[in-house]
């Protein structure tokens, strides 16, 4: 069975600091897609960043970057220069070619002023 | 911008009632999904649909049914609501990918309380 694990239920970071959220997954597939989604308090879930498994280069979106370790099945999210608006639940997710996506349990991130 | 809307943000129903949750997307996406979100469990897929009148069971379909009569609308039905169905329900849509998985676009969620 394919699973996604986020071992940090809650994290906090000082404003302007850097924080890394962990994610591991289990699959026997070779071609798949990985995502980080953000759900701010009382707001809609949005995509933060995505990574195709066949690409070795780590994806980057402004202050957000990933460390994708395919052999280790690890997909961590690094947030640089944390801002108050980064306070949210963050979900790691895994998808194969059949459009269904499996989500992890989430990490609640608080950015402290 | 893609817009996914859900009929209610908050809903309170009694045990045994039939409950309809509606979801509409305006981007002509083939795929639509219903999830429930519970603390510590993340999002769990209830049902998804990849075309009009097509549906597939997700991981937790028991106690739920769905309807997709039009491409833009996907309804979740609780035939006889029970207290263990108290949860946040999220609808999402995405384009259909033949060789890739597209990101999903989410609605604001419906927080359902069954008393």
Interface residues (C-beta under 8 A of the other chain):
Chain A: X4 X6 X9 X32 X33 X35 X37 X43 X44 X45 X46 X47 X50 X52 X91 X95 X96 X97 X99 X100 X101 X103 X104 X105 X106
Chain B: X4 X31 X35 X40 X41 X42 X43 X44 X45 X48 X50 X58 X90 X92 X94 X96 X97 X98 X99 X100 X101 X102 X103 X104 X106 X107 X108 X109
